[in-house]
Amino acid sequence: QAKTAARFVQVHVDKPADQPVLTLDEAEAKKAFLYGPDFPGKQINVGDVDKAFKDPNVVVVTGRFQFGGQNNFYLEKHTCTASPDDMGRILVYGGAQCPDVTKTMTMIALGCSSKDIVIRVRPMGGAFGGKFTKQYPCFCASAVACKVLGRPVRVAMNLTQDMGISGNTRHIFRCDYRVAATKEGKIVGFDNKMLVDAGCANDYSDYIVDELLKRQDLAYNVPNYRGILNMAKTNNPSATANRAPGLAQAAAITETVVDHLARELGVSQEQVREKSLKPKTGAKDQTGQTILQWNVPDLWQQAKQEMEFTKREAEHAVFNKANRFKKRATAMQPLKYAIGYLNMSGATVTVNVNAADGSVAVQTGCCEMGQGCTTKVLATAATELGVPVDQVSVFYPDTSVLPNLQTDGGSAGAELLCQATKSACEELKARLKPVEKELLEEKRAKGEAVETNWGEVCKRAFGPMPTDTRTLLSATAMAKVPKWNDTKRSKEHPSPELPYWNLDPLPDGMWQYYVTGVACTDVEVDVLTGEYTVLRADVWVDGGNSLSPLLDLGQAEGGFVFGLGTYCTEEILLDPTDGRNKSEGTWNYKPPSNKDVPQQFNVKLVPGNPSSRTTYGSKGIGEAPLILAYSAVSAVKKAILASRQERGLSSQFTLDSPATPARVQGCMEVAAKDLTLQG
């Protein structure tokens, strides 16, 4: 009935006094920038770019690359229920990745105090960054209606409503680049200027575009780099976080440059990549951060051999010679993905032990969205306390139990919460040590076996009678980052007026560690239609000491396939006349399906390289494998090149993102004279 009634609502909006700004070209022409018309843009300078380009021995390529954005496309759309309680509070039950900020926004909408609102986060059917900020309208609307009506109110968006309101969520951008390299393919200079569509508001853009600007080195050693990035303020919905925010776009730019250089030099993409890899020792990222446990050069050589890259290339060459309208190719790509803890504030856990039977209840800040965080926390508690897994139960976030739960995402939530769980368990064990000692003495005095179990110690610590021992069987811990979360600020820990990501230079140690890996992907491309199939993908990810190998394998597989959507199939269609999202459903929007998954899909967690800066040596891999999916696009570009050269065309073409069949077909430039069965 509610949905039927909603369809009768008509909203009349007057035409705007000024023509809306809907494209990057319009924004640039009107100087409609997020921080005002005079803002020069965010900048980063490394080395001496101008000097690098003056070297007469380098080869220079220039180009423009455009990236078309992406929708988060979580399976469960925004849904929440608000209910009043007998104390005048409003309880909102729904999906969010940042419970405390969601509560603050709801508080503002209601004009009440934070104590009058309780947010309970239910397990979400996916989020991918789309429930950092985009859930606010749903929570606020249900809470306001609940307050006015004094009864429970549920808001549930369907697919078209959700996508229509969100619009584009991964930032649309364009990049004008100029790159210098040696004749062997070593990148020596990289100069680029980017314009990003932030939408109508900042949202999460300032941080995300900073990642885009400062992550373009990937696994490559770029001694001279200059980047200038500005954010366009348009009338489109605000762009926000999407799996691997900023880094997904940065990878697309850099790998596009690698391919362009390879074609200009007449060498393979892999030669450019190999020549440009960061050195084995002393590796630093683009912002000067030291990279610990850097293993990509060794991984690259090992993968090249074990994945049989040379053999696969030779087989594709034979196939291409025998097939005029089908072309195959393979491409290898390395991975470096920065993981930081600073955004993951509020990773709090309370471990409660029930004295009656020793069972354990863990209250967490884990916003479960399919990443298996609660499973890892449960396993941590069971391991640290030495109890069976079926004796432990994990609860989802509740701001009345654990307040100040700010963010869960960025691949780091699970290991931070496991770190907090370990700390809480250690506190409990220390508290129970004297109890266990006393219990052993009592048994010895009675002549009983001098041994105890967990259940006995818990009962002895908090007995049923009023005169029994009273030991606190609850412990709360929060994962904190040394220096950055200290009370006293240092020179490297500036005042909060300046977001940490805008520090120049960035203090060393900003990033906890780097996830590394290698992928090798084969494709078959239809020259006439531009359709292509991913025949095989070998994906290696260095996951350190995995907290749960099966879960992490699933995350690696899912991340790679998500990346195939990012780079290959998912295209946002915003109407350039009125800004309406014309891809508000799967008829016009194409997330990857079972037919888009590689026909042969080999995923491996590389052992033997634990992080030295995490509690168990683990690494978060929910997002990093997404970057490796660009290897499929690189292979497509090789297939395009093979067809073009066979038909006497130049090696110069531009394949923007996403690499849809229409764009691939356009790059093929098939002419009427090519449509013959004879070579």
C-alpha positions in Angstrom: 0.0 0.0 0.0 2.8 2.4 0.9 4.6 1.8 -2.4 1.3 2.2 -4.3 0.6 5.5 -2.6 4.2 6.7 -3.3 3.6 6.2 -7.0 0.9 8.9 -6.9 3.2 11.5 -5.4 4.1 14.2 -8.0 7.0 16.5 -7.5 7.0 19.7 -9.5 10.4 21.5 -9.7 10.9 24.8 -11.4 13.5 25.1 -14.0 16.8 26.3 -12.5 17.7 30.0 -13.0 21.1 28.9 -14.3 21.8 26.1 -16.8 22.9 23.1 -14.7 26.5 21.8 -15.0 26.4 18.2 -16.0 29.7 17.3 -17.7 33.4 17.9 -17.1 33.7 20.1 -20.2 30.9 22.3 -19.0 32.5 22.5 -15.5 35.8 23.4 -16.9 34.4 26.1 -19.2 32.5 27.7 -16.3 35.4 27.1 -13.8 32.9 25.3 -11.6 35.3 23.7 -9.2 34.5 22.3 -5.8 36.8 24.7 -4.0 36.0 27.7 -6.1 37.0 29.0 -9.6 40.5 30.1 -8.5 41.5 26.8 -6.8 44.6 25.6 -8.8 44.0 21.9 -7.8 45.7 19.4 -5.6 49.3 18.9 -6.7 52.2 16.5 -6.1 55.8 16.9 -7.4 58.5 14.2 -7.2 61.9 14.7 -8.7 62.4 17.0 -11.7 59.8 16.3 -14.3 60.8 19.1 -16.7 64.5 17.9 -16.7 63.4 14.3 -17.4 61.5 15.4 -20.5 64.5 17.5 -21.8 66.7 14.4 -22.1 67.2 13.9 -25.8 67.5 10.1 -25.4 63.9 9.5 -24.0 60.8 8.7 -26.0 57.7 10.8 -25.1 54.1 9.9 -25.5 51.0 12.1 -24.8 47.4 11.3 -24.6 44.0 11.7 -23.0 42.3 9.0 -21.1 38.7 9.1 -19.8 37.1 7.0 -17.0 33.4 6.6 -16.9 32.6 5.7 -13.3 30.7 2.9 -11.7 27.7 2.2 -9.4 28.4 0.3 -6.1 25.6 -2.2 -7.1 25.3 -4.0 -3.8 22.6 -6.7 -4.0 20.7 -5.4 -1.0 19.5 -1.9 -1.7 19.2 0.8 1.1 16.8 -0.5 3.7 16.1 0.5 7.3 13.5 0.4 10.0 13.0 3.1 12.7 11.1 2.4 15.9 10.3 4.5 19.0 10.9 3.1 22.4 9.3 3.9 25.8 12.2 6.3 26.7 11.6 8.7 23.8 14.5 7.3 21.8 14.5 6.4 18.2 16.1 3.0 17.3 17.1 2.7 13.6 18.0 -0.7 12.3 19.7 -0.8 8.9 22.9 -1.2 6.8 25.7 1.3 7.2 29.5 1.2 7.1 29.9 4.1 9.6 27.4 3.8 12.4 28.4 6.8 14.4 28.4 9.3 11.5 25.1 7.8 10.4 23.8 8.5 13.9 25.1 12.1 13.8 23.3 12.7 10.5 20.1 11.3 11.9 20.5 13.4 15.1 20.8 16.5 12.9 17.7 15.6 10.9 15.7 15.1 14.2 17.2 18.1 16.0 17.9 16.0 19.0 20.8 14.7 21.1 23.0 11.8 20.1 21.9 9.9 23.2 18.3 9.9 21.9 19.2 7.7 18.9 20.4 4.1 18.7 21.8 2.7 15.4 21.9 -1.0 15.0 23.7 -2.3 12.0 22.3 -5.4 10.4 24.4 -7.7 8.2 24.3 -6.1 4.7 23.9 -7.7 1.4 27.0 -5.9 0.1 28.2 -2.3 0.4 31.4 -1.8 -1.5 31.7 1.8 -0.1 28.1 2.6 -1.1 27.0 2.6 2.5 29.5 5.1 3.8 27.4 8.2 3.0 24.6 7.2 0.6 22.5 5.6 3.3 22.0 8.9 5.1 18.7 9.8 3.3 17.2 6.4 4.1 18.1 6.5 7.8 17.0 10.2 8.2 13.7 9.7 6.4 12.7 6.7 8.4 13.7 8.4 11.7 11.8 11.6 10.9 8.7 9.8 9.9 8.9 7.6 13.0 9.2 10.6 15.3 6.3 12.4 13.6 4.0 9.3 13.6 5.1 7.8 16.8 5.2 4.3 15.2 7.6 2.1 13.4 8.5 3.2 9.8 10.3 1.1 7.3 12.0 2.5 4.2 13.1 0.1 1.5 14.4 1.2 -1.9 14.1 -0.9 -5.0 16.7 -1.3 -7.7 15.7 1.7 -9.9 15.2 4.0 -6.9 18.5 3.2 -5.4 20.5 3.6 -8.6 18.5 6.6 -9.7 19.2 8.4 -6.4 22.9 7.4 -6.2 23.7 8.2 -9.9 27.4 7.6 -10.4 29.3 6.7 -7.3 32.8 6.0 -8.5 34.3 9.3 -9.7 34.2 10.0 -13.4 37.4 11.7 -14.6 39.6 12.5 -17.5 43.4 12.6 -17.6 45.8 14.4 -20.0 49.2 12.7 -19.6 52.7 13.1 -20.9 55.2 10.3 -20.2 58.9 9.9 -20.9 60.7 6.5 -21.1 64.0 5.1 -22.2 64.1 3.2 -25.5 64.1 0.0 -23.5 60.8 1.0 -21.8 61.9 2.3 -18.3 59.5 5.1 -17.2 61.6 8.1 -16.2 59.0 11.0 -16.2 55.3 11.2 -15.7 53.3 14.4 -16.0 49.5 14.5 -15.9 46.6 16.7 -15.3 43.3 15.4 -14.1 39.7 16.7 -13.7 37.3 14.7 -11.6 33.5 15.0 -11.3 32.8 15.3 -7.6 29.1 15.9 -8.2 27.1 18.4 -6.2 29.0 18.1 -2.9 32.3 17.0 -1.4 31.0 13.8 0.1 34.2 11.7 0.4 35.8 13.2 -2.7 38.7 15.1 -1.1 40.2 11.9 0.3 39.5 9.7 -2.7 41.0 12.0 -5.3 44.0 12.3 -3.1 44.4 8.5 -3.5 44.0 8.9 -7.2 46.7 11.6 -7.3 49.2 9.8 -5.1 48.9 6.2 -6.1 49.8 6.3 -9.8 53.2 4.8 -9.3 51.6 1.4 -8.6 54.4 -1.2 -8.5 56.6 1.0 -10.7 59.6 3.2 -9.9 58.7 6.6 -11.3 61.6 9.0 -10.3 60.0 12.1 -11.7 56.3 12.6 -11.3 54.0 15.6 -11.4 50.2 15.5 -10.9 47.7 18.2 -10.8 44.1 17.3 -10.0 41.0 19.5 -9.7 37.5 18.5 -8.7 34.6 19.7 -10.8 31.4 20.7 -8.9 28.5 19.6 -11.1 24.8 19.2 -10.6 25.2 15.4 -10.7 24.7 13.3 -7.5 27.8 13.4 -5.3 30.4 10.7 -6.1 31.6 8.7 -3.2 33.6 5.6 -2.2 33.5 2.5 -4.3 35.6 -0.6 -3.8 39.3 0.4 -4.1 38.4 4.2 -4.2 40.9 6.3 -6.1 43.4 3.4 -6.6 41.1 1.7 -9.1 41.2 4.9 -11.3 45.0 5.4 -10.7 45.7 1.9 -11.9 43.7 2.5 -15.1 45.7 5.6 -15.9 49.1 4.1 -15.3 48.4 0.8 -17.1 47.0 2.9 -20.0 50.3 4.7 -20.1 52.3 1.5 -20.0 50.4 0.2 -23.0 50.8 3.5 -24.9 54.6 3.4 -24.3 54.8 -0.3 -25.4 53.0 0.4 -28.7 55.2 3.5 -29.3 58.4 1.7 -28.6 57.4 -1.5 -30.4 58.0 -3.6 -27.3 55.7 -5.7 -25.1 53.7 -4.2 -22.2 55.5 -6.7 -20.0 58.9 -5.3 -21.0 57.8 -1.8 -19.9 56.4 -3.1 -16.7 59.5 -5.2 -15.9 62.0 -2.4 -16.7 60.0 0.0 -14.5 59.4 -2.2 -11.4 60.5 -0.8 -8.1 63.9 -2.2 -7.0 64.1 -5.1 -4.6 65.7 -3.1 -1.9 65.0 0.5 -0.8 61.6 0.6 -2.5 59.5 3.7 -1.7 56.0 4.8 -2.9 55.2 8.0 -4.7 54.9 9.9 -1.5 58.2 8.8 -0.1 56.7 6.1 2.2 59.1 3.1 2.8 57.6 -0.1 1.5 58.3 -3.0 3.9 58.5 -6.6 2.8 58.6 -5.6 -0.9 58.5 -8.8 -3.0 57.1 -7.9 -6.4 60.3 -8.3 -8.4 60.6 -11.9 -7.2 56.9 -12.5 -7.5 56.9 -11.2 -11.1 59.7 -13.6 -12.2 58.2 -16.6 -10.4 54.7 -15.9 -11.8 56.1 -15.4 -15.3 57.5 -18.9 -15.2 54.7 -20.7 -13.3 51.9 -19.0 -15.2 53.6 -20.0 -18.5 53.4 -16.5 -19.9 55.8 -17.1 -22.8 54.0 -20.3 -23.8 50.6 -18.7 -23.7 51.8 -15.8 -25.8 53.2 -18.2 -28.4 49.9 -20.2 -28.5 48.0 -16.9 -29.0 50.3 -15.9 -31.9 49.6 -19.2 -33.7 45.8 -18.8 -33.1 45.8 -15.2 -34.4 47.7 -16.1 -37.6 44.9 -18.7 -38.3 41.9 -16.5 -37.4 41.2 -13.1 -39.0 38.1 -12.1 -37.0 39.0 -13.6 -33.6 42.1 -12.5 -31.7 43.6 -13.7 -28.5 46.1 -12.1 -26.2 47.5 -12.4 -22.7 48.8 -9.7 -20.3 50.7 -9.7 -17.0 50.3 -7.0 -14.4 51.9 -6.4 -11.0 50.2 -5.1 -7.9 51.0 -2.7 -5.1 48.1 -1.6 -2.9 48.4 0.6 0.2 46.5 -0.3 3.3 46.1 2.3 6.0 44.5 2.2 9.4 43.9 6.0 10.0 40.5 6.0 8.4 39.4 2.9 10.4 38.9 4.8 13.7 36.6 3.3 16.3 37.5 -0.4 16.0 36.2 -1.3 19.4 35.4 -4.7 20.9 33.9 -5.9 24.2 34.4 -9.5 25.2 31.9 -10.8 27.8 32.2 -14.1 29.5 29.2 -15.8 31.0 30.2 -17.3 34.3 27.5 -20.0 34.3 29.1 -22.0 31.4 32.1 -20.0 30.2 30.5 -19.1 26.9 31.7 -15.9 25.3 29.7 -13.1 23.7 31.6 -10.5 21.7 30.2 -7.1 21.0 32.0 -5.7 17.9 32.2 -2.7 15.6 32.1 -5.0 12.7 29.7 -3.8 9.9 29.3 -7.2 8.3 28.8 -6.8 4.6 29.9 -10.2 3.3 33.6 -9.8 4.0 33.5 -12.4 6.9 34.7 -10.0 9.5 32.6 -11.5 12.3 33.9 -15.0 11.5 37.5 -13.7 11.9 36.6 -12.0 15.2 34.9 -15.1 16.5 37.9 -17.3 15.6 40.3 -14.8 17.2 38.3 -14.9 20.5 38.1 -18.7 20.5 41.8 -19.0 19.8 43.0 -16.4 22.3 40.8 -17.8 25.1 41.3 -21.4 24.2 37.7 -22.3 23.9 35.8 -24.1 21.1 34.4 -22.0 18.4 30.8 -23.0 19.2 31.3 -21.5 22.6 31.6 -18.0 21.1 28.9 -15.7 19.7 29.5 -12.4 17.9 27.1 -9.5 17.9 26.7 -6.7 15.3 27.2 -3.0 16.0 24.9 -1.3 18.4 25.7 2.4 19.2 24.0 2.1 22.7 26.5 -0.7 23.6 29.6 0.5 21.7 29.5 4.2 20.7 31.9 6.1 18.4 32.1 3.3 15.8 33.2 5.5 12.9 34.2 3.5 9.9 34.5 -0.1 8.7 36.0 -0.5 5.2 39.2 -0.1 3.3 40.0 -3.9 3.7 41.4 -3.2 7.2 38.3 -3.5 9.4 38.7 -7.2 10.2 42.3 -7.2 11.3 41.8 -4.1 13.4 38.8 -5.7 15.2 40.8 -8.9 15.6 43.6 -6.8 17.1 41.1 -5.3 19.6 39.6 -8.7 20.3 43.1 -10.1 21.1 43.8 -7.2 23.5 40.4 -7.7 25.3 41.0 -11.4 25.6 44.5 -10.8 27.0 43.0 -8.5 29.6 40.5 -11.1 30.6 43.1 -13.9 30.8 45.3 -11.7 33.0 42.3 -11.0 35.3 41.5 -14.7 35.5 45.1 -15.8 36.2 44.9 -15.3 40.0 41.5 -17.0 40.1 42.9 -20.0 38.3 45.9 -20.1 40.7 43.6 -20.0 43.7 41.4 -22.8 42.3 44.4 -25.0 41.8 45.5 -24.4 45.4 42.0 -25.4 46.6 42.1 -28.6 44.5 45.5 -29.4 45.8 44.4 -29.0 49.4 41.5 -31.4 48.8 43.7 -33.9 47.2 42.0 -33.6 43.8 43.6 -33.6 40.4 45.6 -30.3 40.1 44.1 -29.2 36.8 41.4 -26.8 35.6 39.4 -26.0 32.6 37.9 -22.8 31.2 34.4 -23.4 32.6 35.6 -24.1 36.1 37.7 -21.0 36.2 34.8 -18.8 35.0 32.5 -20.2 37.6 35.1 -19.7 40.4 35.6 -16.1 39.2 31.9 -15.2 39.5 30.0 -17.7 41.6 26.2 -17.8 42.0 26.1 -17.0 45.7 26.2 -13.4 47.0 29.4 -14.2 49.0 31.2 -15.7 46.0 34.1 -14.1 44.2 33.3 -11.2 42.0 35.7 -10.9 39.1 34.8 -8.6 36.2 34.3 -10.9 33.2 34.0 -8.2 30.6 36.8 -6.4 28.8 36.7 -3.6 26.2 39.6 -2.8 23.9 40.1 -0.4 20.9 42.6 -0.8 18.1 44.7 2.4 17.9 47.5 3.5 15.6 50.7 4.5 17.5 51.6 8.2 17.3 48.5 9.0 15.2 46.0 8.2 18.0 48.2 9.4 20.9 46.8 12.2 23.1 49.9 14.4 22.8 50.5 15.7 19.3 54.0 15.8 17.8 55.4 17.7 14.8 54.5 14.8 12.6 51.0 14.7 14.1 49.5 18.1 13.2 46.3 19.7 14.4 43.0 18.2 13.1 42.2 21.3 10.9 44.3 19.8 8.2 43.3 16.3 7.0 46.2 13.9 7.3 46.2 13.0 3.6 46.9 16.6 2.7 50.1 16.8 4.7 53.1 17.7 2.5 55.4 15.9 2.8 53.6 12.9 4.2 55.3 11.6 7.3 56.8 8.1 6.9 54.6 5.3 8.2 51.3 6.7 7.1 50.4 3.3 5.5 50.4 0.2 7.6 51.6 -2.1 4.8 51.3 -2.8 1.0 49.4 -5.8 -0.5 51.3 -7.2 -3.5 50.5 -9.6 -6.3 50.6 -10.5 -10.0 48.0 -11.5 -12.5 48.1 -13.0 -16.0 44.9 -12.9 -18.0 43.9 -14.3 -21.4 41.1 -12.9 -23.6 39.5 -13.7 -26.9 38.1 -10.7 -28.8 35.6 -10.7 -31.7 37.1 -8.2 -34.2 33.7 -7.4 -35.8 31.5 -6.9 -32.7 34.0 -5.9 -30.0 32.7 -8.6 -27.7 35.3 -10.5 -25.7 35.6 -13.4 -23.4 38.1 -13.8 -20.5 39.5 -17.3 -21.2 41.8 -17.6 -18.2 43.0 -15.6 -15.3 45.8 -16.5 -12.9 45.7 -14.2 -9.8 48.4 -14.3 -7.1 47.8 -12.1 -4.0 50.2 -11.9 -1.1 47.8 -12.1 1.8 50.5 -12.5 4.5 49.3 -14.8 7.3 45.7 -15.0 6.4 43.2 -14.8 9.2 40.9 -17.1 7.3 42.3 -18.5 4.0 38.9 -19.6 2.6 37.3 -16.2 3.3 40.3 -14.4 1.8 40.3 -16.6 -1.3 36.7 -15.7 -1.8 37.5 -12.0 -1.3 40.3 -12.2 -3.8 38.1 -13.9 -6.4 35.2 -11.5 -5.8 37.6 -8.5 -5.9 38.9 -9.5 -9.3 35.5 -10.1 -10.8 34.3 -6.8 -9.3 37.2 -5.2 -11.2 36.1 -6.8 -14.4 32.9 -4.9 -13.9 34.8 -1.7 -13.1 37.0 -1.8 -16.1 35.0 -3.8 -18.7 31.2 -3.9 -18.3 29.7 -1.4 -16.0 29.0 2.0 -17.6 27.0 4.8 -16.0 24.8 6.6 -18.6 24.1 10.1 -17.3 21.9 12.1 -19.6 24.0 15.2 -20.6 20.8 17.3 -20.9 19.2 16.8 -17.6 21.6 14.6 -15.6 19.2 11.7 -15.2 20.7 8.3 -14.6 19.6 6.3 -17.7 21.2 3.1 -16.4 19.0 2.7 -13.3 18.6 -1.0 -13.6 20.2 -4.0 -15.2 18.6 -3.4 -18.6 21.2 -0.7 -19.3 23.7 -1.3 -16.6 25.8 -4.5 -16.8 27.5 -5.8 -13.6 29.5 -8.9 -14.4 27.6 -12.1 -14.4 28.6 -15.8 -14.4 29.5 -15.6 -18.1 31.9 -12.8 -17.4 33.9 -14.8 -14.9 37.1 -16.2 -16.4 36.5 -19.6 -17.9 39.6 -20.9 -16.1 40.1 -19.0 -12.9 43.2 -19.8 -10.7 43.5 -17.7 -7.5 46.3 -18.2 -5.0 47.3 -16.7 -1.7 51.0 -16.4 -1.8 52.5 -17.5 1.6 55.7 -16.6 3.3 55.6 -12.8 3.5 53.7 -11.7 6.6 53.2 -8.1 7.4 55.5 -7.0 10.2 53.1 -4.3 11.3 49.9 -6.3 12.0 49.0 -8.4 15.0 49.0 -11.8 13.3 51.0 -10.8 10.2 47.8 -10.6 8.1 46.9 -8.4 5.2 43.6 -7.1 4.1 42.8 -8.2 0.5 39.2 -7.3 0.0 40.0 -4.5 -2.5 43.6 -5.0 -3.8 42.7 -7.8 -6.4 40.3 -5.5 -8.1 43.3 -3.6 -9.5 44.6 -6.8 -11.2 41.5 -7.0 -13.3 42.9 -4.3 -15.5 45.1 -7.0 -16.9 42.0 -8.1 -18.9 41.8 -4.7 -20.5 45.6 -4.7 -21.2 45.1 -8.1 -23.0 42.2 -6.7 -25.0 44.4 -3.8 -26.1 47.0 -6.4 -27.3 44.3 -8.2 -29.3 43.2 -4.9 -30.8 46.7 -4.1 -31.8 47.2 -7.6 -33.4 44.1 -7.1 -35.6 45.0 -3.5 -36.6 48.5 -4.5 -37.6 47.2 -7.4 -39.6 45.0 -5.0 -41.5 47.7 -2.4 -42.0 46.4 0.1 -39.5 48.6 2.2 -37.2 49.3 1.1 -33.6 47.7 4.3 -32.2 44.3 4.1 -30.6 42.7 5.0 -27.3 40.5 2.6 -25.3 38.7 4.6 -22.6 37.2 3.0 -19.5 35.0 0.9 -19.2 36.2 -1.1 -22.2 32.8 -2.0 -23.4 32.3 -4.0 -26.6 31.2 -0.7 -28.4 34.5 1.0 -27.5 36.5 -2.1 -28.4 34.7 -2.3 -31.8 35.5 1.4 -32.3 39.2 0.8 -31.7 39.2 -2.0 -34.2 38.2 0.4 -37.0 36.9 -2.3 -39.3 36.3 -1.1 -42.8 34.2 -2.5 -45.6 37.4 -3.7 -47.4 38.2 -5.9 -44.3 35.0 -7.9 -44.6 36.3 -10.6 -46.7 37.0 -14.3 -46.0 40.4 -14.0 -47.8 43.5 -12.6 -46.1 
